[in-house]
Amino acid sequence: MNRTQLKRSSILRMALAGSETMNPDGDGETFILRAVRIGAVVALYWFVSITMVFLNSYLLDNRELDAPLFVTFYQCLVTVGLCWLMQLLSKVCPGLIDFPSVKFDLKTSREVLPLSIVFISMITFNNLCLKYVGVAFYTVGRSLSTVFNVLLSYIILKQTTSLQAIMCCGVILGGFWLGVDQEGMTGNLSWTGVFFGVVASACVSLNAIFTKKVMPAVEGNIWKLSYYNNINACVLFLPLILLFGELGSLASFSRSSDLKFWGMMTLGGVFGFAIGYVTGLQIKFTSPLTHNVSGTAKACAQTVIAVVYNSSSKSLLWWTSNMMVLVGSSAYTWVKSLEMKKTPQRVPPDSVKEKLLLEEKGNLEV
């Protein structure tokens, strides 16, 4: 009886008095301090991710400037500039900022080029989907990435998937079709946006597959890959901008000298760069599985905010479709994490983090 009381009093002291626990790095810190730190990191991830989606939606919904390729090109240009800036700051403040030193190498750039082609397709179709469907339907419109992961992994990599994971994909597919049906009933459905969302989902999956092949060329470093990817993307976007006639839209744009407009464009690029950092930070302080759960909850909050902001009225079945997509995605992540634990030697932790970082960049939210 005394031992039980002693255990209870120790637990109470740990929670209220802040007895010391060990963090993953081995340093002693209080339970409350660690909880506050994790809460701050998760809140930062939510803020950056949700703000980035709404900011992109604002930029792409500009009726005066119909140039989604240029908007995406400019964000890639900002990312390259920030990579250069981070390299400089890491040399000036090595103890404060850790960023790899990257010198442009043409051979490495050519090796990354196949991935870069998939990369620009991914971010372009992501933005086009967001432009046509809006933030509220974006979660459903872009929900098939997991399904394409399973399908393309089997076709290209000959990797089979468990029955439980396939059942989760079935829930996601059901949520997608129900969402399309319900959005159609509201009269707001854009089949063009749905098409772009499906293509974007396929490109996200292809991006993850090609990344595995390209990673050795950049010594497995996620920031080096981002640097080369965005440099290649800037070059590849130029002929596309010319081909699709966006120079005419830019020439006739009345706010081309408006500092507020360029400030918002630059801010969009900064948030696009920052999402990779805060994603890695959330994984570091929690776990890949917790990161995915947080991303799912964030997507739900993002949808609610969009519906409230637009003063929209949605049916019960519309909300059900969103929940089916989110629950199916979370269940798939949970199933795959259990499978990884059974075969840990096949999926090292660093590879999991790299893949999550890249998929987050491609999802433009998650």
Residue, then its C-alpha position, 0 to 999 in steps of 0.5 A: m500500500n505504501r509503495t503504491q502511494l509512493k508511486r502515485s506521489s512520484i507521478l504527481r510530483m513529475a507532472l506538477a513540480g516538473s521532475e526531470t526527464m530525458n529528451p531524445d538528445g540525452d539532455g535533462e529537461t522538465f516534462i512541462l518544458r518538453a511539452v511546451r516545446i513540442g506544442a510550440v513546434v507543432a503550432l509553428y508547423w500548423f501556422v506555416s503550412i496553413t498560411m502557405v496554402f491560403l497565401n498560394s490560393y490568394l496569389l493564384d486567384n488574382r484575376e488581373l494576373d492569370a499566370p500560375l506558371f510564373v507564380t510557381f517559377y518565382q517561388c522556386l527562384v526565391t527558394v534558390g535565393l534562400c538556399w544561398l542565403m542560408q549557406l552564407l549565414s551557416k558560415v557566419c554563424p556555424g553554431l546557430i545555423d546548420f546548412p550544407s555548403v553547395k557549389f553548383d555542379l553541372k553533372t549533379s544537375r543533370e543527374v537530378l534533372p529527371l526528378s526535376i521534371v517530375f518536381i515541376s509537374m508536381i508543384t505546377f499541378n498542385n497550384l493549378c488544383l488549388k487555383y480551380v478548387g479553392v482551399a475548402f475542397y483542396t484536401v479532397g481534390r488532392s487526396l489520391s497521393t496515397v492511392f497512387n503511391v500503392l499503384l505506382s510502387y507496384i508498377i514501377l518498383k514491383q512492391t506489393t502492399s498489404l491488404q490492410a493498406i489497400m483497404c485504407c486506400g479504398v476508404i480514401l477512394g470512397g471519400f474522394w468520389l463522395g466529395v466530388d459528388q457532393e461538391g457537384m451538388t453545390g454547383n461549385l465543382s470544377w472538373t478542371g480542378v479535379f483533373f489537376g488534383v488527380v494528376a498532381s497526386a500522381c506526380v507526388s507519388l512519382n516524385a517520391i519514387f524518383t527521389k529514391k533514385v536521385m538521393p545518392a547524387v546529392e549525398g542523401n542531403i535533402w537541402k542539396l536536393s532542394y537546391y538543385n531541384n529548384i535551380n533546374a525548375c527555374v530553367l525549365f519553367l522559362p520555356l513553359i512560361l513563353l509557350f503558354g503565353e504568360l509573358g503577355s499577361l505579365a506585360s499587361f499586369s497593372r500591378s507590376s510595380d506594386l511592392k505589396f504584390w511582390g512582397m506577397m509573392t516573395l512571402g509565398g516563396v519564403f513559406g514554401f522554403a520554410i515548410g521543409y524546415v518546420t516539417g523536419l523540426q516537427i519530426k525531430f521533436t515528435s516522430p514521423l507517425t506523429h507528424n502525419v497525424s498532426g498533418t491530418a489534423k491540420a488538413c481538417a482545421q484548414t478545411v474548417i477555416a476555409v469554409v468559415y472564411n468563405s461563409s459556405s454551407k456544406s452538407l453532412l455528406w460533404w463533411t463525411s467525404n473529408m473525414m473519410v479521406l482524413v481517416g483513410s490517410s491516417a489509418y494508412t500511415w498507422v498500418k505502414s508504421l506497424e509494418m516498418k516496425k516489423t521490418p526496421q532494417r528495410v526503412p532506416p529512420d533517415s529515409v523516412k524523414e527525407k521522404l516525409l520532407l519531400e512529400e510535404k514540399g509536394n503537398l504544399e500543405v501537409 
